[in-house]
Amino acid sequence: MATAAAHQAYGAAEDTADAGAYERAFDAAVAADERIEPRDWMPDAYRATLVRQMAQHAHSEIIGMQPEANWITRAPSLRRKAILMAKVQDEAGHGLYLYSAAETLGTSRDELLDKLHSGRQKYSSIFNYPTLTWADVGAIGWLVDGAAITNQVPLCRCSYGPYARAMVRICKEESFHQRQGYELLLALGRGTPEQRAMAQDAVNRWWWPSLMMFGPPDDESAHSAQSMTWKIKRHSNDELRQRFVDICVPQAESLGLTLPDPDLRWNEERGHYDFGPIDWTEFKEVLKGNGPCNEQRLTQRRRAHEEGAWVRESAAAYAAKHTSRTGEASRSGETGATRA
Amino acid sequence: MTNTDWPLWEVFVRSRRGLSHTHAGSLHAPDAEFALRNARDLYTRRGEGVSIWVVPSSAITASSPDEKDPFFEPAADKPYRHPTFYEIPEGVKHL
């Protein structure tokens, strides 16, 4: 019935062409847990928030290819190499799903990439840490992808339809990413003392940055409250972080590895694991551009884009020539208006 | 900024024989041939499809700029088009 009410509200908005009525219709649709679709009226701030979040998400996927691709040529077996290539290819795919979804809001692929390359849009600060050993590939899969999944599963119910649909696809694929990482660490954990130490070292370095992936504490999170009202976000940063810690502790035990936090212990009263304070100074520094790899990641990204320019230009030239010969149907770059 | 000339394509995937093609998403490609290959790499990496259609987004005509409007209203006031509209005595079978 809530759904019918939302539809009626939209109908009324059209009749009166009153801005306030449009806003009430939008609010009613969100309240009724309906999805907002590209051609619906939406508040400018809602659109801007989504573009910012989806762009950052898409950028994270393609920048995230770098730290792992770093190990493709040095994977210890053909099996591991094939797995890693498939995973890195998935990350590219996730970036593309998200760029497409962001474009339904009226921005363009070129504009998004341009903003990434010029530093005007961000990507997740986790990818500014280096992958020093092979075990880092495992730690990234288990912890970084694990944290990402914890963040992303609720996004499958995000109020913006195209974003939610992209997330459903992404979450299905992320599950393999996390499991391959866990299996990799398990293999190292059962190996020589050196291999075991390498696995422990990687977990030690990735644990805290993974906890930071959930963003600042709730009382300091700039966008959280509004995003929750709009149902872009369904759970608070601290809530998701706690969920992640609770999931990881027993998983670490099964691996035979420890998590680098002396304050980590089960709290019977809360029914959750307590954990130590997070170093938010480090988080802010990395965010500001002072992480170990910020410069390297952006430089490599820009270079890949520039060095690929001739491929894009040749393909466009070939298509133009072919089109003028065959008089093929319209190939205008028009977007948006017809997006379903 | 060299992507500008690559139009947007909508991708439809038939997940298995016997089912219709369903909208999977969209992508940029310079021409139909590339759009098909990119669609295969992007939307069927795990055997999600046995057939793909790609359509230039600009070739799609949509019902209206708004998703809910009087266009669909004629269907709303005809409940007698649904089988549940009719009252049938209990015990009558195969109806």
HADDOCK unambig.tbl for C-alpha pairs under 7 A between the chains (distance, minus, plus):
assign (segid A and resid 11 and name CA) (segid B and resid 69 and name CA) 6.32 0.50 0.50
assign (segid A and resid 39 and name CA) (segid B and resid 65 and name CA) 6.16 0.50 0.50
assign (segid A and resid 39 and name CA) (segid B and resid 66 and name CA) 5.74 0.50 0.50
assign (segid A and resid 39 and name CA) (segid B and resid 67 and name CA) 6.70 0.50 0.50
assign (segid A and resid 40 and name CA) (segid B and resid 66 and name CA) 5.89 0.50 0.50
assign (segid A and resid 40 and name CA) (segid B and resid 67 and name CA) 6.54 0.50 0.50
assign (segid A and resid 93 and name CA) (segid B and resid 42 and name CA) 5.72 0.50 0.50
assign (segid A and resid 100 and name CA) (segid B and resid 26 and name CA) 6.25 0.50 0.50
assign (segid A and resid 100 and name CA) (segid B and resid 27 and name CA) 6.56 0.50 0.50
assign (segid A and resid 110 and name CA) (segid B and resid 1 and name CA) 5.60 0.50 0.50
assign (segid A and resid 110 and name CA) (segid B and resid 3 and name CA) 6.35 0.50 0.50
assign (segid A and resid 110 and name CA) (segid B and resid 4 and name CA) 6.87 0.50 0.50
assign (segid A and resid 309 and name CA) (segid B and resid 2 and name CA) 6.51 0.50 0.50
assign (segid A and resid 312 and name CA) (segid B and resid 2 and name CA) 6.73 0.50 0.50
assign (segid A and resid 312 and name CA) (segid B and resid 3 and name CA) 6.66 0.50 0.50
assign (segid A and resid 313 and name CA) (segid B and resid 2 and name CA) 6.71 0.50 0.50
assign (segid A and resid 315 and name CA) (segid B and resid 30 and name CA) 6.06 0.50 0.50
assign (segid A and resid 316 and name CA) (segid B and resid 5 and name CA) 6.38 0.50 0.50
assign (segid A and resid 316 and name CA) (segid B and resid 6 and name CA) 6.65 0.50 0.50
assign (segid A and resid 316 and name CA) (segid B and resid 30 and name CA) 5.21 0.50 0.50
assign (segid A and resid 319 and name CA) (segid B and resid 30 and name CA) 5.80 0.50 0.50
assign (segid A and resid 319 and name CA) (segid B and resid 31 and name CA) 5.55 0.50 0.50
assign (segid A and resid 331 and name CA) (segid B and resid 7 and name CA) 6.24 0.50 0.50
assign (segid A and resid 331 and name CA) (segid B and resid 56 and name CA) 6.93 0.50 0.50
assign (segid A and resid 332 and name CA) (segid B and resid 7 and name CA) 6.11 0.50 0.50
assign (segid A and resid 332 and name CA) (segid B and resid 58 and name CA) 6.90 0.50 0.50
assign (segid A and resid 333 and name CA) (segid B and resid 5 and name CA) 6.54 0.50 0.50
assign (segid A and resid 333 and name CA) (segid B and resid 6 and name CA) 6.48 0.50 0.50
assign (segid A and resid 333 and name CA) (segid B and resid 7 and name CA) 4.16 0.50 0.50
assign (segid A and resid 333 and name CA) (segid B and resid 8 and name CA) 6.32 0.50 0.50
assign (segid A and resid 334 and name CA) (segid B and resid 58 and name CA) 5.82 0.50 0.50
assign (segid A and resid 335 and name CA) (segid B and resid 8 and name CA) 6.49 0.50 0.50
assign (segid A and resid 335 and name CA) (segid B and resid 57 and name CA) 6.65 0.50 0.50
assign (segid A and resid 335 and name CA) (segid B and resid 58 and name CA) 6.75 0.50 0.50
assign (segid A and resid 338 and name CA) (segid B and resid 57 and name CA) 6.57 0.50 0.50
assign (segid A and resid 338 and name CA) (segid B and resid 60 and name CA) 6.12 0.50 0.50
assign (segid A and resid 338 and name CA) (segid B and resid 61 and name CA) 6.57 0.50 0.50
assign (segid A and resid 338 and name CA) (segid B and resid 62 and name CA) 5.79 0.50 0.50
